[in-house]
Amino acid sequence: MERKFARGGKTPWLLAVAVWIAAFGLGSAARAQVTIVYGDWQLAETVSSKPLLANIKKFMEENPGITVTPQPVAQGSRDVLYGTGIRAGKGPDVFVLDQQPVTQYVDQNWIVDLSPYIANEGGAKYLSDFYPAVMRTLAVGGKVYGIPNTVSIFLLFSNMTMLHAAGIADPPKTWGEFRADAIRLTKASTPGGVIDQWGYALPLQLTGFNSRFPPFLFSWGGNLVSPDFKHSAMNSPQTRAAFEFQVDLATKDKVEPPGTVSMDFDQTRQLFAQNKLAFLFEPTSLVPNLQGIKPDIDLKQIRATALPFNPGEEAQSHTTLGYRAWFINANSAHKDEAWKLIKFMADADQVTTYYLGTAGLPARISVNFTLPQILNDPFATESVAEIPRGEVAPQIRQWPQILNFVRLNASAAISGSKTADQAIADANAAIESLLQQAAP
Amino acid sequence: MEAADTRGRGAMSTRPARSARQPTQLMSESTKGMLFVLPALALLVVVLGFPLIGAMLQSVNLMWVDHPHFSLVPYRTLARDPAFGHALLITFYYVVCSVAFHLVTGICVALPLNRDLPFKWVFRVAALLPWTMPDAVAGMVWRFMLDPLSGFINSLLLALHVIVQPIDWLGTPHSAFASVVISEGWRAYPFVMLLLLAGLQAIPRTQYEAAEIDGANRWQCFIHVTLPNLRTILVIALVLDTISQCRVFGLIYTLTNGGPGDATTVLPILTYQENFQFFNTAYAAAMALTLAAITFIVSLPYLRLTMRQRA
């Protein structure tokens, strides 16, 4: 009894010591563990989230002291969530933006100047592998605010199954050919039936129009603001012609399906995948999305070519160069760890993983010219070839509002509540007024 | 201890009227009332006062803006901004149409539900169902139904050969506006219907009997008995529904997002765009306060009516 008692007396002490060591060990580990939140709208998309999560997992394996919590967000709610969170002193530590709201985020002091971190990595040498046109827009007042992840060039995607069925051998090269082909492709699949195939669709919801109208406009040599960003360019002959062309396609030629006023890009992709829409303006990331919509889709029946041009203006024609880039929240308590994550994600290996999963063209020049999967992919090679002709949309804080004026007026003209002339005049007046308010 | 006891006993003996309830009796009725109201008042200050004052300061560029400084520019811009003027007009048209829709539908449904029908409760539950649906969900459901390519309404009309090509219900200004009014009318009429049903049930049966003895037909009973008795409840329903409709957001956001063009852009939608899409926070706050002021003015008849009744 006594021995038993003595043994029983030691056991709790040993247990207590073991528990204390375990607790001490765990406690110190918990103290060393840093958690950062990574916000990205592509985490909310089935196809794109897989390579992103794989890269995050790899990062955590290589950095056991850092836990990354992925935070998905719908693209349309992104700025609402981040803006509200950052104003309240919170928000994700690292997040992704496209080119549109970067100026606003810089203006509001919501993102961190990355120059000191970049200087530690080799400064200009580190940045030299990224496309200069993109880096120019990420550098504001001599400070660099973001590291680009992917670039996107808008191309004309043609559904060759539909084109061949209509007796059209190749995608159009000029806007005149485009119009004629779109008219020819708009028809009923059964004679005398309801029209169920259309030539083309410009989605007029925010998440379709804002990225698809500018490349179309640029390919006409038009713009919405003057080169000094001080005046509206809505009345320029090129912009007027481009706007009228869009309205005519919808109202006179009727080559667009009903409902484009309330469509976003996803709905037009659905129609394209179902052989109901022949032409789309899209970046290469369309391809995996089409495979997601229709797993047995024959990619050989889809061709990507440069946007059409107007005869005599081929040299001036261009498209938009878009990008996704990583930023660090000014409120982040773990900026060093956040930079570590960005540097890791921007590394060639992770960028390659991301490309293989999403077809999102890397922002690293070296990867685009060496990766066999890119060199052997007709969509990617066409995009890489077009990058020098791409131009990033004007980086002014009024740009989203300017696009909205044009979107509302295009929508009004297409829905018949205004003539194209009225819509152009109204958009011009609104843009001019907005830019004059901003003038010092 | 003894001294204290003595003091206490002495006090008891000299002033026998005072008891254990004495301290509360020292408090006046109004102070007691204030104490009871205080928690609710504190809650109101937190949930209403703080955001309201914050929005006021924001609208004059003093709070939650980049470079705080007093400025009335947001209010001056309101006066000149055609988008604001247009949204105000659309809001007015929308409120008039949707409130009229609610009142007419509400009374049309409330009248039969007030009668002694078999399975009356089933009809009452069915009539209430739309009200249980969140506005954003209702907007999405109607959007699916009105979709020109795959929507139920076009499919039905095409199958019945009523139309030969799909109609883009949300693609023209008038049809989009009508779609918004009908879908919100469907979703929110039960609120008005419930109020009117309560009013109908309070009308004494004897009044109808007296009217019938005087030879009044159903229509005359409705005009001369039902409507006069419902007058107060109609005013309350009208005012409360107007306030509710001035604030509509979720349904329009999910159904048309203010389009086509700006055909269905009501003030709350424009305020949202200015704040969250264009980052014009001070301007959005000025817009929101203007809407709040309009709503307050609209609510005055209701306040007057309820206060008069209480008096």
Interface residues (C-beta under 8 A of the other chain):
Chain A: D79 V80 G83 R87 P101 Q104 D107 Q108 N109 V194 I195 L204 Q205 L206 P257 P258 G259 T260 V261 S262 L271 R397 Q398 P400 Q401 N404 L408 N409 S411 A412 I414 S415 G416 S417 K418 A430 Q437
Chain B: W64 D66 T77 P82 A83 R143 D147 P148 L149 L158 V164 Q165 P166 I167 D168 L170 G171 T172 P173 A176 T256 N257 G259 P260 G261 D262 A263 Q273 F276 Q277 F278 F279 N280
